[in-house]
Structure formats: C-alpha cells, structure tokens
C-alpha cells in the first residue's frame, strides 16, 4: 500500500516532505502517522487508455453521422 505524506515528518529515519509517496512503512509507525493525519492511503491508478472520440474527422474510424433535414412547417 502506498501512502501520501500530508505534512513533513520523519518516516523510517528519513526526512519526507508534503507530497511525497512512501511505499513501505512499519505497522506501528503507519498507525501513529495515520492517527496524527500526517499520511493517508493512496491507491495507485493505472494510466488511462487513450481513446479516439472524434466522429467524422479524417483520423476517425467511425463514419460521419447523417444530418437531419429540417421539417417543413405546414401553413
């Protein structure tokens, strides 16, 4: 589990500053720092898959959508 450091502190004898991500912390130290709100758990997200959302452009794989004709008014 990865942890985000919210406030500068010493973890495993090393100085860490706010914004650092720490992977390995001892159980006692982890519980203490979580209780003091110095760190919080972070889930590591995979990089998003790039999708091509263009429709009707030259690079697009999908066909151009059909245009609807304006309905005629009856007088």
C-alpha positions as CSV (number, residue, x, y, z in Angstrom):
1,X,0.0,0.0,0.0
2,X,1.3,3.5,-0.8
3,X,0.9,6.4,1.5
4,X,0.8,10.2,0.6
5,X,2.6,12.4,3.1
6,X,0.4,15.3,4.0
7,X,2.8,17.1,6.4
8,X,6.6,16.9,6.6
9,X,7.8,14.3,9.0
10,X,10.4,11.6,9.6
11,X,9.5,8.1,8.2
12,X,11.9,5.1,8.7
13,X,14.6,7.6,9.8
14,X,14.4,9.6,6.6
15,X,13.0,13.1,6.2
16,X,9.9,13.3,4.0
17,X,8.1,16.4,2.8
18,X,4.5,17.0,1.9
19,X,3.5,15.5,-1.4
20,X,5.9,12.5,-1.2
21,X,4.6,9.0,-1.7
22,X,6.0,6.3,0.6
23,X,5.6,2.6,-0.1
24,X,7.0,0.8,2.9
25,X,6.3,1.8,6.5
26,X,6.3,-0.2,9.7
27,X,2.9,-1.1,11.1
28,X,3.3,0.9,14.4
29,X,4.7,3.9,12.6
30,X,2.0,3.7,10.0
31,X,-0.8,3.6,12.6
32,X,0.7,6.5,14.5
33,X,1.1,8.7,11.4
34,X,-2.4,7.9,10.2
35,X,-3.8,8.8,13.6
36,X,-1.9,12.1,13.6
37,X,-3.2,12.7,10.0
38,X,0.4,13.1,8.7
39,X,-0.2,10.5,5.9
40,X,-3.1,9.0,4.1
41,X,-3.6,5.9,2.0
42,X,-3.4,6.3,-1.8
43,X,-4.4,3.9,-4.4
44,X,-2.1,3.8,-7.4
45,X,-4.1,4.3,-10.6
46,X,-3.1,2.8,-13.9
47,X,-2.6,5.2,-16.8
48,X,-5.9,5.7,-18.6
49,X,-6.3,4.1,-22.0
50,X,-6.3,6.8,-24.7
51,X,-9.5,6.6,-26.8
52,X,-10.2,8.4,-30.1
53,X,-13.6,10.1,-29.6
54,X,-13.5,12.0,-32.9
55,X,-16.5,11.4,-35.2
56,X,-16.5,12.4,-38.8
57,X,-12.9,13.7,-38.9
58,X,-10.2,12.5,-41.3
59,X,-8.5,10.4,-38.5
60,X,-11.7,8.9,-37.3
61,X,-12.6,5.2,-37.8
62,X,-16.3,5.8,-37.5
63,X,-18.4,7.1,-40.3
64,X,-19.8,10.7,-40.5
65,X,-23.2,11.0,-38.9
66,X,-26.2,11.7,-41.1
67,X,-27.5,15.1,-40.9
68,X,-31.2,15.5,-40.3
69,X,-33.3,17.7,-42.5
70,X,-35.3,20.5,-41.0
71,X,-39.0,19.6,-41.0
72,X,-41.2,21.8,-43.1
73,X,-43.9,23.8,-41.4
74,X,-47.4,23.3,-42.7
75,X,-49.5,26.5,-43.0
